[in-house]
């Protein structure tokens, strides 16, 4: 789900300016190559690769890869190295790395960004860093895959995606894939994984057409994602559904929706007012309000990460006050100012130094995009049950027992109860052991594990989805 107003992750992606600095060539030769480190923000762990090389006579240059975020070859600069210490500036990120050479293969240092300081030790790699993702499909494919575009007439935007159609004679059942929160591409690419590509490959190998598309404002899709609510994004999903209805290779009576995380809210929003939706697959979709989801998510992840219970309760209390302001104030700029004022009052009670208070307040404000408050207000105020109760098609809802972002024990029962309350008995809910929010087999379920796990998506869930759709 999207990050809360209080607990957020540091984004390491943006294009940086490039500049060079020349030092002694003998010193620089010893550090050229790839250096790997991990930034741990508490909630998530991101691998960072600095690639150092010499160009020209003696110019040291660096690029950055963030493999867990799909970023590669970002130019950095300036770079300075005196034989013992190194400084790599990342001005476009408001960041820099400072390290001390401890051996031929190790730098110990810190990463500073937007007021945050995190330890970052770098180890020299013998070969270039590569992510191992054994499930990621490679061509040739035993099905047709074509790039497509379709139009959301309500917002007058074109959306771009990939349609995979099984080989053989159709028409085929089809599913529209709906991503989770945050602007994502058609593969729902995150932490070096491409789950929607893996899902589409498996389903289309087993007789099911799949349309996956870039979120508005992402990749080749038009539009503005930041200001869009879940209801707005539902019109994108419905446009994708309508696009499939005009394809002669698709069975018009067997087109459904599969949504992951927030996509599992968007799917019932669409189906609640469109009786042509043939089915829904909810993958870690919500059944309770966004506010309850965020509060539970924050507590569960913090607890699994070893955070003290007192701090967890304090964070819940802060979120309650901040969310109360957001729900009552419709103007984003005014809401931002009121939230900042409230947080300043909270900091004053903590008896911090003036410098500490100013730093925390700036960090809090840096984490809040006033435009994004439109999404947050809708999300925390919306009860998915209001839409699930109107869904008349068959539903398969799956969660993992170690999902710390959309907890199975509170969301699956809520989905089932809402659907059945209106007389729809065609709902099946499944909680699978050891699966996390991304449907990977995991040890703790914390987001810090996502990028380190080689598995992209559970084979068991792929089969369940296939059997469910083909069995309709």
C-alpha angles and dihedrals in degrees: 000000000000118000118267122247090253108035115046139154127243113252113218099186128102134101114275131206117249128227135154138225127193123220137160108312095217092058094046096051090066094061104039117118132053123328119195127203141155128232112207114197092177095252097050141017121219126192116224126195122195113197112202123190142157122241128186115354101327112339115137115210134179139199129189130224122193099189094180089058097040093247119140138172098010108171117236135190165231100012123192127184127171099182094272110038132038132199121191115185123210102185097170089059095043084241145118140181123225119186143165122221108240098170140345089282106032139069120182114203153115138267116220120196134161093338095317124114119198132173114252121178118186126210122196114242123220091215136018115289116256131180116231110221105160095178095056106112122235128196146294092071125196090226139052117272120187136169111240140180129206135177132244098209094191093062095024093233133134118229124202129210150139124267118199117194124187120246118254134043119333168183093152133191111253141200133202113218116219119197128226124252123306124053106295138170127243092275092052084235115196138145089007092302129115103199097167091053090052092048094047092049093051096045095046091050085057102050102275126117116222132200116194121173143187113260114251110285092018128105109330096345122107127223141063116287100181097068096039121111125209087261090055091049089050088067088058091053091048090051088055090050092051090049091058091049089067095053113099091207090062125082101239092208095052106055115125144162132250115192129184120209106320085011085066087063094044092053096061090042087061096040094047090071102025115069091185092075102110099199146343130224110196112199107192089330122167126259098172133052121293091243091058091045093052093046092048092043092051093049096044095048093044092048092048089049092055099255116161116257091235091060091046091054091046091053090050091052092050092048091051092056094044094047091048090058092047094050093050099042114066095184109086097206093049090044090052091052093047092047090050091049092050092049090049089055090051091052092049090058090054090064095228124164117267090253093049092049093049091049094050092046092051090049091050092050092045089057094056121076106193090213090055091056089081089065093043094049091053094044098050092043098047124094109205089206088073087068100032090058089062096049112111101173127089114282132200112191119187131181135169122241089232097048103131095176101055105019114221096213096062101031105044095053091047092053093048094046094049094049095045093045089074094048099264105135095172095099128114123187122193131186112196124204120252097358118134130208091285091048093250122140102253144175102220106005093230119142087240087075098052099088095039094056113090094205112090101190135001113263089212092059092046089057093045091053092048095048092046095051096040090046095060 
